[in-house]
Amino acid sequence: MSAAPVLAVDAVGHTFPSGTTALTGVSLAIADGEFVALLGPSGCGKTTLLSLLAGLAAPTAGSIAWWGEPLPPPGRPFGYVFQAPTLMPWARVAANVRLPLELRGSDRATAQRAALAALARVGLAEFADAWPRELSGGMRMRASIARALVASPLLLLLDEPFAALDEFARNRLDDELSHWWRDAGFTAVFVTHSIQEAVFLATRVVVMAARPGRVIADLAIDAPFPRGPAWRASPAFATLCADISRRVAAAAERAA
């Protein structure tokens, strides 16, 4: 475990130039190796908070520290997975995956080896030379995750990556993401609207309310890993989902 949290969010607020306040008073400490799900109704600032954690924008109040530093240290890489796969349609899958390494100055051969290894990790080794248009939606998301994993990130930020997939594909990718997280040991922050997905994946579920966005609950999910169909069908899973559902409903009422 790190001496400092991977992420320390201290009384963070964010107001857009239009005057809309997206977040207020958000405080979180996320430790090395945790899998934290951000859950709440639309408009509660989950994606805004994730953008701040990625350093894509700066908070207008409060502060964020990465491994105890005011900026993400260059030696501590992190990845970001967007809601859509955002693959370059003019480049083959392996070229898409190796892009982060090439942008960091890796030579083509080294980047290609790492890309092929990342594709093998997500089950797409045989599609390295395919075009993105030749992949299904779930396969394109796997390629996007491979691109995020290619640099062996210590922190992975995911913004509803499986929301557009059918339930079967979503459950399968949830299973696999949990495996990749446990295998690689990175810290994960995962935005979702799905209570079941949050309870299945996370070690902690952070529930947010809107107008303005703020944290109203921070709940540990103590079930052991690996989790699978038996966990999804268990009374404990149902109880946790019901409890969090009530909290999310209360959050939605507060935003109404």
PAROTI-831442 format. One record per residue (C-alpha): residue number from 1; residue in three letters; x, y, z. Coordinates in nm, 2 decimals, decimal comma, always signed. Example, Ala and Ser with C-alpha at 12.3 -4.5 7.8 and 13.67 -1.06 7.14 Angstrom:
2
(1 "ALA" (+1,23 -0,45 +0,78))
(2 "SER" (+1,37 -0,11 +0,71))
//
This chain:
256
(1 "MET" (+0,00 +0,00 +0,00))
(2 "SER" (+0,12 +0,35 -0,08))
(3 "ALA" (+0,20 +0,59 +0,21))
(4 "ALA" (-0,04 +0,84 +0,05))
(5 "PRO" (-0,37 +0,76 -0,12))
(6 "VAL" (-0,36 +0,72 -0,49))
(7 "LEU" (-0,63 +0,99 -0,50))
(8 "ALA" (-0,71 +1,25 -0,23))
(9 "VAL" (-1,01 +1,47 -0,31))
(10 "ASP" (-1,05 +1,75 -0,06))
(11 "ALA" (-1,37 +1,96 -0,06))
(12 "VAL" (-1,37 +1,98 -0,44))
(13 "GLY" (-1,62 +2,19 -0,62))
(14 "HIS" (-1,65 +2,27 -0,99))
(15 "THR" (-1,85 +2,55 -1,15))
(16 "PHE" (-1,87 +2,58 -1,53))
(17 "PRO" (-1,82 +2,92 -1,70))
(18 "SER" (-2,19 +2,93 -1,76))
(19 "GLY" (-2,24 +2,95 -1,38))
(20 "THR" (-2,37 +2,59 -1,34))
(21 "THR" (-2,23 +2,43 -1,03))
(22 "ALA" (-2,16 +2,06 -1,11))
(23 "LEU" (-1,99 +1,96 -0,78))
(24 "THR" (-1,96 +2,10 -0,43))
(25 "GLY" (-1,77 +1,98 -0,12))
(26 "VAL" (-1,67 +1,64 -0,26))
(27 "SER" (-1,41 +1,46 -0,05))
(28 "LEU" (-1,27 +1,11 -0,11))
(29 "ALA" (-0,96 +0,92 -0,04))
(30 "ILE" (-0,90 +0,62 -0,27))
(31 "ALA" (-0,63 +0,38 -0,17))
(32 "ASP" (-0,39 +0,17 -0,38))
(33 "GLY" (-0,57 -0,13 -0,53))
(34 "GLU" (-0,93 -0,02 -0,46))
(35 "PHE" (-1,21 -0,05 -0,71))
(36 "VAL" (-1,44 +0,24 -0,65))
(37 "ALA" (-1,77 +0,28 -0,83))
(38 "LEU" (-1,93 +0,63 -0,86))
(39 "LEU" (-2,30 +0,59 -0,88))
(40 "GLY" (-2,59 +0,83 -0,89))
(41 "PRO" (-2,87 +0,99 -1,11))
(42 "SER" (-2,79 +1,18 -1,43))
(43 "GLY" (-2,66 +1,52 -1,36))
(44 "CYS" (-2,49 +1,44 -1,03))
(45 "GLY" (-2,14 +1,52 -1,16))
(46 "LYS" (-1,99 +1,17 -1,19))
(47 "THR" (-1,83 +1,23 -1,53))
(48 "THR" (-1,72 +1,58 -1,42))
(49 "LEU" (-1,55 +1,43 -1,12))
(50 "LEU" (-1,38 +1,17 -1,33))
(51 "SER" (-1,25 +1,44 -1,57))
(52 "LEU" (-1,10 +1,62 -1,27))
(53 "LEU" (-0,94 +1,30 -1,15))
(54 "ALA" (-0,79 +1,26 -1,50))
(55 "GLY" (-0,65 +1,61 -1,49))
(56 "LEU" (-0,85 +1,71 -1,79))
(57 "ALA" (-0,99 +2,00 -1,60))
(58 "ALA" (-0,91 +2,18 -1,27))
(59 "PRO" (-1,15 +2,21 -0,98))
(60 "THR" (-1,28 +2,56 -0,91))
(61 "ALA" (-1,27 +2,49 -0,53))
(62 "GLY" (-1,08 +2,25 -0,32))
(63 "SER" (-0,79 +2,03 -0,43))
(64 "ILE" (-0,69 +1,69 -0,57))
(65 "ALA" (-0,37 +1,51 -0,50))
(66 "TRP" (-0,23 +1,21 -0,70))
(67 "TRP" (-0,01 +0,99 -0,48))
(68 "GLY" (+0,04 +1,29 -0,25))
(69 "GLU" (+0,13 +1,53 -0,54))
(70 "PRO" (-0,06 +1,83 -0,67))
(71 "LEU" (-0,02 +1,70 -1,03))
(72 "PRO" (-0,02 +1,34 -1,17))
(73 "PRO" (+0,34 +1,24 -1,15))
(74 "PRO" (+0,48 +1,14 -1,49))
(75 "GLY" (+0,62 +0,81 -1,35))
(76 "ARG" (+0,28 +0,70 -1,23))
(77 "PRO" (+0,08 +0,63 -1,55))
(78 "PHE" (-0,30 +0,61 -1,56))
(79 "GLY" (-0,55 +0,53 -1,83))
(80 "TYR" (-0,89 +0,66 -1,92))
(81 "VAL" (-1,17 +0,46 -2,09))
(82 "PHE" (-1,45 +0,68 -2,23))
(83 "GLN" (-1,82 +0,59 -2,28))
(84 "ALA" (-1,76 +0,52 -2,65))
(85 "PRO" (-1,45 +0,33 -2,77))
(86 "THR" (-1,31 +0,63 -2,96))
(87 "LEU" (-1,10 +0,42 -3,19))
(88 "MET" (-0,94 +0,58 -3,49))
(89 "PRO" (-1,13 +0,43 -3,79))
(90 "TRP" (-0,84 +0,47 -4,03))
(91 "ALA" (-0,60 +0,27 -3,81))
(92 "ARG" (-0,59 -0,10 -3,75))
(93 "VAL" (-0,67 -0,23 -3,40))
(94 "ALA" (-0,30 -0,29 -3,30))
(95 "ALA" (-0,21 +0,07 -3,42))
(96 "ASN" (-0,50 +0,20 -3,20))
(97 "VAL" (-0,38 +0,01 -2,90))
(98 "ARG" (-0,01 +0,11 -2,93))
(99 "LEU" (-0,09 +0,48 -2,97))
(100 "PRO" (-0,03 +0,58 -2,61))
(101 "LEU" (+0,32 +0,43 -2,61))
(102 "GLU" (+0,41 +0,59 -2,94))
(103 "LEU" (+0,29 +0,93 -2,80))
(104 "ARG" (+0,53 +0,87 -2,51))
(105 "GLY" (+0,82 +0,81 -2,75))
(106 "SER" (+0,84 +0,43 -2,76))
(107 "ASP" (+0,98 +0,29 -3,08))
(108 "ARG" (+0,73 +0,11 -3,31))
(109 "ALA" (+0,86 -0,24 -3,24))
(110 "THR" (+0,84 -0,21 -2,87))
(111 "ALA" (+0,50 -0,05 -2,88))
(112 "GLN" (+0,37 -0,32 -3,12))
(113 "ARG" (+0,49 -0,60 -2,88))
(114 "ALA" (+0,31 -0,43 -2,59))
(115 "ALA" (+0,00 -0,37 -2,80))
(116 "LEU" (-0,02 -0,74 -2,90))
(117 "ALA" (+0,03 -0,84 -2,53))
(118 "ALA" (-0,26 -0,61 -2,43))
(119 "LEU" (-0,48 -0,74 -2,70))
(120 "ALA" (-0,41 -1,10 -2,59))
(121 "ARG" (-0,50 -1,00 -2,23))
(122 "VAL" (-0,85 -0,88 -2,35))
(123 "GLY" (-0,90 -1,17 -2,59))
(124 "LEU" (-0,84 -0,99 -2,91))
(125 "ALA" (-0,51 -1,13 -3,02))
(126 "GLU" (-0,64 -1,26 -3,35))
(127 "PHE" (-0,79 -0,92 -3,44))
(128 "ALA" (-0,47 -0,71 -3,42))
(129 "ASP" (-0,48 -0,65 -3,80))
(130 "ALA" (-0,86 -0,59 -3,82))
(131 "TRP" (-1,02 -0,25 -3,88))
(132 "PRO" (-1,24 -0,11 -3,60))
(133 "ARG" (-1,54 -0,13 -3,82))
(134 "GLU" (-1,49 -0,51 -3,84))
(135 "LEU" (-1,54 -0,55 -3,46))
(136 "SER" (-1,86 -0,58 -3,26))
(137 "GLY" (-1,95 -0,31 -3,01))
(138 "GLY" (-1,82 -0,53 -2,72))
(139 "MET" (-1,50 -0,60 -2,91))
(140 "ARG" (-1,44 -0,23 -2,98))
(141 "MET" (-1,47 -0,17 -2,61))
(142 "ARG" (-1,22 -0,44 -2,54))
(143 "ALA" (-0,98 -0,28 -2,78))
(144 "SER" (-1,04 +0,06 -2,60))
(145 "ILE" (-0,96 -0,11 -2,27))
(146 "ALA" (-0,65 -0,27 -2,42))
(147 "ARG" (-0,53 +0,07 -2,53))
(148 "ALA" (-0,58 +0,20 -2,17))
(149 "LEU" (-0,39 -0,10 -2,03))
(150 "VAL" (-0,11 -0,11 -2,27))
(151 "ALA" (+0,11 +0,12 -2,06))
(152 "SER" (+0,05 -0,08 -1,74))
(153 "PRO" (-0,14 +0,20 -1,56))
(154 "LEU" (-0,14 +0,22 -1,19))
(155 "LEU" (-0,48 +0,40 -1,20))
(156 "LEU" (-0,76 +0,33 -1,45))
(157 "LEU" (-1,06 +0,57 -1,49))
(158 "LEU" (-1,36 +0,43 -1,66))
(159 "ASP" (-1,67 +0,64 -1,77))
(160 "GLU" (-1,97 +0,40 -1,82))
(161 "PRO" (-1,77 +0,19 -2,07))
(162 "PHE" (-2,03 -0,08 -2,10))
(163 "ALA" (-2,35 +0,13 -2,10))
(164 "ALA" (-2,43 +0,08 -2,47))
(165 "LEU" (-2,39 -0,30 -2,45))
(166 "ASP" (-2,66 -0,56 -2,40))
(167 "GLU" (-2,69 -0,73 -2,06))
(168 "PHE" (-2,51 -1,05 -2,16))
(169 "ALA" (-2,21 -0,86 -2,31))
(170 "ARG" (-2,21 -0,62 -2,02))
(171 "ASN" (-2,20 -0,90 -1,76))
(172 "ARG" (-1,93 -1,08 -1,94))
(173 "LEU" (-1,71 -0,77 -1,97))
(174 "ASP" (-1,78 -0,69 -1,60))
(175 "ASP" (-1,64 -1,04 -1,52))
(176 "GLU" (-1,34 -0,98 -1,73))
(177 "LEU" (-1,27 -0,63 -1,61))
(178 "SER" (-1,27 -0,77 -1,25))
(179 "HIS" (-1,02 -1,03 -1,36))
(180 "TRP" (-0,80 -0,78 -1,53))
(181 "TRP" (-0,81 -0,55 -1,22))
(182 "ARG" (-0,72 -0,84 -0,98))
(183 "ASP" (-0,45 -0,97 -1,22))
(184 "ALA" (-0,28 -0,63 -1,28))
(185 "GLY" (-0,34 -0,47 -0,94))
(186 "PHE" (-0,43 -0,12 -1,06))
(187 "THR" (-0,66 +0,12 -0,88))
(188 "ALA" (-0,99 +0,17 -1,06))
(189 "VAL" (-1,26 +0,44 -1,05))
(190 "PHE" (-1,56 +0,34 -1,24))
(191 "VAL" (-1,86 +0,56 -1,33))
(192 "THR" (-2,19 +0,37 -1,38))
(193 "HIS" (-2,57 +0,41 -1,36))
(194 "SER" (-2,61 +0,04 -1,29))
(195 "ILE" (-2,65 -0,06 -0,93))
(196 "GLN" (-2,59 -0,42 -1,00))
(197 "GLU" (-2,28 -0,35 -1,20))
(198 "ALA" (-2,14 -0,13 -0,91))
(199 "VAL" (-2,21 -0,40 -0,65))
(200 "PHE" (-2,06 -0,67 -0,86))
(201 "LEU" (-1,74 -0,49 -0,94))
(202 "ALA" (-1,65 -0,25 -0,66))
(203 "THR" (-1,48 -0,27 -0,33))
(204 "ARG" (-1,66 +0,06 -0,25))
(205 "VAL" (-1,97 +0,23 -0,39))
(206 "VAL" (-1,98 +0,61 -0,37))
(207 "VAL" (-2,34 +0,74 -0,41))
(208 "MET" (-2,38 +1,10 -0,54))
(209 "ALA" (-2,67 +1,34 -0,55))
(210 "ALA" (-2,73 +1,62 -0,80))
(211 "ARG" (-2,78 +2,00 -0,81))
(212 "PRO" (-2,51 +2,04 -0,70))
(213 "GLY" (-2,32 +1,71 -0,73))
(214 "ARG" (-2,21 +1,58 -0,39))
(215 "VAL" (-2,14 +1,25 -0,21))
(216 "ILE" (-2,42 +1,13 +0,01))
(217 "ALA" (-2,30 +0,77 +0,09))
(218 "ASP" (-1,97 +0,58 +0,07))
(219 "LEU" (-2,03 +0,21 +0,12))
(220 "ALA" (-1,79 -0,08 +0,14))
(221 "ILE" (-1,87 -0,40 -0,06))
(222 "ASP" (-1,70 -0,67 +0,15))
(223 "ALA" (-1,77 -0,97 -0,07))
(224 "PRO" (-1,46 -1,17 -0,16))
(225 "PHE" (-1,31 -1,20 -0,51))
(226 "PRO" (-1,34 -1,36 -0,76))
(227 "ARG" (-1,71 -1,28 -0,79))
(228 "GLY" (-1,92 -1,46 -1,05))
(229 "PRO" (-2,28 -1,58 -1,12))
(230 "ALA" (-2,31 -1,72 -0,77))
(231 "TRP" (-2,25 -1,37 -0,62))
(232 "ARG" (-2,50 -1,21 -0,86))
(233 "ALA" (-2,76 -1,47 -0,75))
(234 "SER" (-2,69 -1,45 -0,37))
(235 "PRO" (-2,92 -1,30 -0,10))
(236 "ALA" (-2,63 -1,07 +0,01))
(237 "PHE" (-2,60 -0,93 -0,34))
(238 "ALA" (-2,97 -0,86 -0,36))
(239 "THR" (-2,97 -0,70 -0,01))
(240 "LEU" (-2,68 -0,46 -0,11))
(241 "CYS" (-2,85 -0,37 -0,44))
(242 "ALA" (-3,18 -0,30 -0,26))
(243 "ASP" (-3,00 -0,08 +0,00))
(244 "ILE" (-2,81 +0,12 -0,26))
(245 "SER" (-3,12 +0,15 -0,48))
(246 "ARG" (-3,30 +0,32 -0,19))
(247 "ARG" (-3,00 +0,56 -0,15))
(248 "VAL" (-2,99 +0,63 -0,53))
(249 "ALA" (-3,37 +0,70 -0,52))
(250 "ALA" (-3,32 +0,94 -0,23))
(251 "ALA" (-3,05 +1,11 -0,43))
(252 "ALA" (-3,28 +1,15 -0,73))
(253 "GLU" (-3,55 +1,29 -0,51))
(254 "ARG" (-3,31 +1,55 -0,37))
(255 "ALA" (-3,22 +1,65 -0,73))
(256 "ALA" (-3,58 +1,68 -0,84))
//
